[in-house]
Amino acid sequence: MTKITLASCQYKIDLIETWEDYVLHLTHLVRAAVDSGAKLLLLPEYSGLVLAGQLDPQTRSHLHGSIAGIQPMIPDWLELCEKLARTHGIVLQPGSAPVRDPDGEYRNRAWLFGPDGLIGHQDKIIMTRFEREQWGIAAGEEGLRSFETPLGTLGILICYDNEFPMLGRKLADMGVELVLSPSCTDTLAGAYRVRIGAQARALENQIAVLVSPTAGNAPWSPALDENRGRAALYVPPDYGMPPSGVFAESESDDVNESRWLIAEIDLAEVLRLRTEGQVATRRDWPEQFAV
């Protein structure tokens, strides 16, 4: 299968105070994308922190308290995500969450589910300043992974990881056909950094990159209080593709409610550019190191 319908969520960080309401929230959100024909759904980086809304006001308003407080909820969250993927026969990347590992370190982890359940997970490789200096999030130690799914070979670059060309190149060398990029940025500058990085990775590796951002304001959360960004699908600017490389993109960088960006794309047409495109950036990549 090469022609698929993708759904990327421009995700509003709502205050959801009970587990029952959260289950309804995520169930309805996923169903809306599935009803639009989507076979692959992407949510943003740190979407799991919405679980902190179920904590008491004092705990959820404390950065480190909210991160620690959601840890007992994560297994149930993952079980719900797996159930939704199985029920609808979809590939679901439900964003990421800070997870406390057995070594005591927190890592920013994104899971991938398919029609048959959990496929695997990807940790963020390179931490931003706020993650290193304020949040206490450690870098992933397991490296980059590729994931075989019914829709093709996928890879995940979490937010800041999109800004480093060798990470994208590593995924390309692993045979990835589509990069999923869950992101969380609190300023337009941050959103544009992710966009520029994602478009550069699409250009360099002649690959498609799907981005899902957090959006809107959430004054109840010290971690996700301000959010800006557009859901988007980026491709190489070449034959048969938009000249801008922007295959699809949200209309605004801010929202009052979560919205899906739905896009149908033939990944075979993207891969064809590697041999039939105007340029051969993927093939010619090694030549820059001979200068």
C-alpha positions as CSV (number, residue, x, y, z in Angstrom):
1,M,0.0,0.0,0.0
2,T,1.5,3.3,-1.0
3,K,-1.5,5.7,-1.2
4,I,-2.6,6.4,2.3
5,T,-4.7,9.0,4.3
6,L,-2.7,10.6,7.1
7,A,-4.1,12.5,10.1
8,S,-2.0,15.0,12.0
9,C,-3.5,16.6,15.1
10,Q,-3.1,20.3,16.0
11,Y,-3.7,19.4,19.6
12,K,-5.3,21.8,22.1
13,I,-4.1,21.2,25.6
14,D,-7.4,21.0,27.5
15,L,-7.9,20.6,31.2
16,I,-9.5,17.2,31.6
17,E,-10.0,16.3,35.2
18,T,-11.2,12.7,35.3
19,W,-10.0,9.5,33.6
20,E,-13.5,8.8,32.3
21,D,-13.6,12.2,30.5
22,Y,-10.1,11.6,29.1
23,V,-11.1,8.3,27.7
24,L,-14.1,10.0,26.0
25,H,-11.8,12.8,24.8
26,L,-9.2,10.6,23.1
27,T,-11.8,8.1,21.8
28,H,-13.9,10.8,20.1
29,L,-10.7,12.5,18.7
30,V,-9.5,9.2,17.2
31,R,-12.9,8.4,15.8
32,A,-13.2,11.7,14.1
33,A,-9.9,11.1,12.2
34,V,-10.9,7.5,11.3
35,D,-14.3,8.8,10.1
36,S,-12.3,11.0,7.7
37,G,-10.6,7.9,6.2
38,A,-7.3,8.2,8.1
39,K,-5.2,5.1,8.5
40,L,-2.3,6.7,10.3
41,L,-2.9,9.2,13.2
42,L,-0.2,11.4,14.8
43,L,-0.5,13.4,18.0
44,P,2.1,15.8,19.4
45,E,5.1,15.6,21.7
46,Y,4.1,15.7,25.4
47,S,0.5,15.0,24.6
48,G,0.6,12.6,27.6
49,L,1.0,15.5,30.0
50,V,-2.7,16.2,29.5
51,L,-3.1,13.4,32.0
52,A,-1.8,15.8,34.6
53,G,-5.2,17.5,34.5
54,Q,-6.5,14.6,36.7
55,L,-4.1,15.5,39.5
56,D,-5.1,17.9,42.3
57,P,-4.6,21.6,41.4
58,Q,-1.5,22.0,43.5
59,T,0.3,19.0,42.0
60,R,-0.7,19.7,38.4
61,S,0.5,23.3,38.7
62,H,4.0,22.2,39.8
63,L,6.3,21.3,36.9
64,H,8.1,18.4,38.5
65,G,5.1,17.3,40.5
66,S,3.0,17.0,37.4
67,I,5.6,14.9,35.6
68,A,6.0,12.6,38.6
69,G,2.2,12.5,39.2
70,I,1.3,11.1,35.8
71,Q,3.6,8.1,36.0
72,P,1.0,5.7,37.5
73,M,-1.5,6.7,34.7
74,I,0.8,5.9,31.8
75,P,0.2,2.2,31.7
76,D,-3.6,2.8,31.4
77,W,-3.0,5.5,28.8
78,L,-0.9,3.1,26.7
79,E,-3.6,0.4,27.1
80,L,-6.2,2.8,25.8
81,C,-4.0,3.8,22.9
82,E,-3.5,0.1,22.0
83,K,-7.2,-0.6,22.2
84,L,-8.0,2.3,19.9
85,A,-5.4,1.1,17.3
86,R,-6.8,-2.4,17.4
87,T,-10.4,-1.4,17.3
88,H,-10.0,0.8,14.3
89,G,-7.3,-1.1,12.5
90,I,-5.1,1.9,12.3
91,V,-1.5,2.9,13.0
92,L,-1.5,5.3,15.9
93,Q,1.4,7.4,17.3
94,P,-0.3,9.1,20.3
95,G,2.4,11.6,20.9
96,S,4.9,11.3,23.8
97,A,5.2,11.5,27.5
98,P,8.0,11.8,30.1
99,V,8.6,8.4,31.4
100,R,10.6,7.4,34.5
101,D,12.9,4.5,33.6
102,P,14.3,1.9,36.1
103,D,17.5,3.9,36.3
104,G,15.6,6.8,37.8
105,E,15.9,9.0,34.7
106,Y,12.9,10.6,32.9
107,R,12.9,10.2,29.1
108,N,10.7,11.7,26.4
109,R,9.1,8.6,24.9
110,A,6.8,8.1,21.9
111,W,5.0,4.8,21.3
112,L,3.7,3.4,18.0
113,F,0.7,1.1,17.8
114,G,-0.8,-0.8,14.9
115,P,-3.8,-3.0,14.3
116,D,-2.0,-5.9,16.1
117,G,-1.0,-3.8,19.1
118,L,2.2,-2.2,20.2
119,I,4.9,-2.0,17.5
120,G,7.6,-0.2,19.6
121,H,8.8,3.1,20.9
122,Q,11.2,5.9,20.2
123,D,12.9,8.1,22.7
124,K,13.9,11.6,22.0
125,I,17.6,11.7,21.2
126,I,18.7,15.3,21.8
127,M,17.2,17.4,24.6
128,T,16.3,21.1,24.3
129,R,17.6,23.6,26.9
130,F,14.4,23.6,28.9
131,E,14.3,19.8,29.0
132,R,17.9,19.6,30.1
133,E,18.1,22.6,32.5
134,Q,14.5,22.8,33.9
135,W,12.6,19.6,33.4
136,G,15.4,17.1,34.1
137,I,14.7,14.9,31.0
138,A,17.5,12.6,29.9
139,A,18.4,11.7,26.4
140,G,17.4,8.4,24.9
141,E,20.1,5.8,25.0
142,E,18.6,3.2,22.6
143,G,19.3,5.2,19.3
144,L,17.0,5.6,16.4
145,R,14.6,2.8,15.3
146,S,12.6,2.0,12.2
147,F,9.2,0.4,12.5
148,E,7.6,-2.0,10.0
149,T,3.9,-1.3,9.7
150,P,1.1,-2.3,7.4
151,L,1.5,1.2,5.8
152,G,5.2,1.1,5.3
153,T,8.4,1.6,7.2
154,L,8.1,4.5,9.6
155,G,10.6,6.5,11.8
156,I,10.0,9.0,14.6
157,L,11.9,12.2,15.2
158,I,10.6,14.0,18.2
159,C,10.5,17.8,17.9
160,Y,14.1,19.1,18.4
161,D,15.5,15.9,16.8
162,N,14.2,17.3,13.4
163,E,16.8,20.0,13.6
164,F,19.8,17.7,13.3
165,P,20.5,16.4,9.7
166,M,22.4,13.3,10.7
167,L,19.4,11.9,12.6
168,G,17.2,12.2,9.5
169,R,19.9,10.7,7.4
170,K,20.2,7.7,9.8
171,L,16.4,7.0,9.4
172,A,16.8,7.3,5.6
173,D,19.6,4.8,5.6
174,M,17.4,2.5,7.6
175,G,14.8,2.5,4.8
176,V,12.2,4.8,6.4
177,E,9.5,5.9,4.0
178,L,7.7,8.4,6.3
179,V,9.0,10.3,9.3
180,L,6.6,11.1,12.1
181,S,7.4,14.3,14.0
182,P,5.4,15.0,17.1
183,S,6.3,18.4,18.4
184,C,5.7,20.9,21.2
185,T,6.7,24.5,20.8
186,D,5.7,27.5,22.9
187,T,6.7,30.2,20.4
188,L,6.4,30.8,16.7
189,A,10.2,30.8,16.5
190,G,10.2,27.3,17.9
191,A,7.5,26.2,15.5
192,Y,9.4,27.5,12.6
193,R,12.6,25.8,13.7
194,V,10.7,22.5,13.6
195,R,9.2,23.4,10.3
196,I,12.6,24.4,8.7
197,G,14.2,21.2,10.1
198,A,11.4,19.0,8.9
199,Q,11.5,20.5,5.4
200,A,15.2,20.2,5.3
201,R,15.1,16.5,6.2
202,A,12.4,16.0,3.5
203,L,14.6,17.7,0.9
204,E,17.9,16.0,1.9
205,N,16.5,12.5,2.1
206,Q,13.7,12.7,-0.5
207,I,11.2,11.6,2.1
208,A,7.9,12.7,3.6
209,V,7.7,14.2,7.1
210,L,4.4,14.5,9.1
211,V,4.3,17.0,11.9
212,S,1.8,17.2,14.8
213,P,2.1,20.2,17.2
214,T,0.6,21.2,20.5
215,A,-1.5,24.4,20.2
216,G,-3.4,26.9,22.2
217,N,-3.0,28.1,25.8
218,A,-3.3,26.0,28.9
219,P,-2.7,28.2,32.0
220,W,-3.3,25.2,34.3
221,S,-0.1,23.5,33.1
222,P,3.4,24.8,33.9
223,A,4.8,22.5,31.2
224,L,2.3,23.3,28.4
225,D,1.0,26.7,29.2
226,E,1.7,28.3,25.8
227,N,1.7,26.4,22.5
228,R,2.0,27.5,18.9
229,G,2.4,25.4,15.8
230,R,0.7,24.0,12.6
231,A,0.1,20.4,11.7
232,A,1.8,19.7,8.3
233,L,3.0,17.2,5.8
234,Y,6.2,18.1,4.1
235,V,7.7,16.6,1.0
236,P,10.6,17.2,-1.4
237,P,9.9,20.2,-3.8
238,D,10.1,18.2,-7.0
239,Y,8.2,16.7,-9.9
240,G,4.6,16.0,-8.9
241,M,4.9,17.7,-5.5
242,P,4.1,21.2,-4.4
243,P,6.9,23.6,-5.4
244,S,7.0,24.8,-1.8
245,G,7.4,21.3,-0.4
246,V,4.3,21.9,1.7
247,F,1.9,19.1,0.8
248,A,-0.6,20.2,3.5
249,E,-0.6,22.5,6.4
250,S,-3.0,23.9,9.1
251,E,-4.5,27.3,8.3
252,S,-3.4,28.9,11.6
253,D,-0.7,28.4,14.3
254,D,-3.3,28.7,17.1
255,V,-6.6,26.9,17.8
256,N,-9.4,26.9,20.3
257,E,-10.0,23.2,20.0
258,S,-8.1,20.2,18.6
259,R,-8.2,19.9,14.9
260,W,-7.1,17.2,12.5
261,L,-5.2,17.9,9.3
262,I,-6.2,15.1,6.8
263,A,-4.0,14.5,3.8
264,E,-3.9,11.6,1.3
265,I,-0.5,11.0,-0.3
266,D,1.0,8.3,-2.5
267,L,4.3,7.5,-0.8
268,A,5.5,5.7,-3.9
269,E,5.5,9.0,-5.8
270,V,7.7,10.5,-3.1
271,L,10.1,7.6,-3.3
272,R,10.1,7.8,-7.1
273,L,11.9,11.2,-6.9
274,R,15.0,9.4,-5.6
275,T,15.6,8.0,-9.1
276,E,13.5,10.3,-11.3
277,G,13.6,13.7,-9.6
278,Q,15.1,16.9,-10.9
279,V,17.8,16.5,-8.2
280,A,19.3,13.6,-6.4
281,T,20.1,14.9,-3.0
282,R,19.7,11.6,-1.3
283,R,22.1,9.9,-3.8
284,D,24.6,12.8,-3.8
285,W,24.7,13.2,0.0
286,P,28.2,11.6,0.5
287,E,29.8,14.0,-2.0
288,Q,29.8,16.9,0.5
289,F,32.2,15.1,2.8
290,A,34.8,14.8,0.0
291,V,35.4,18.6,-0.2
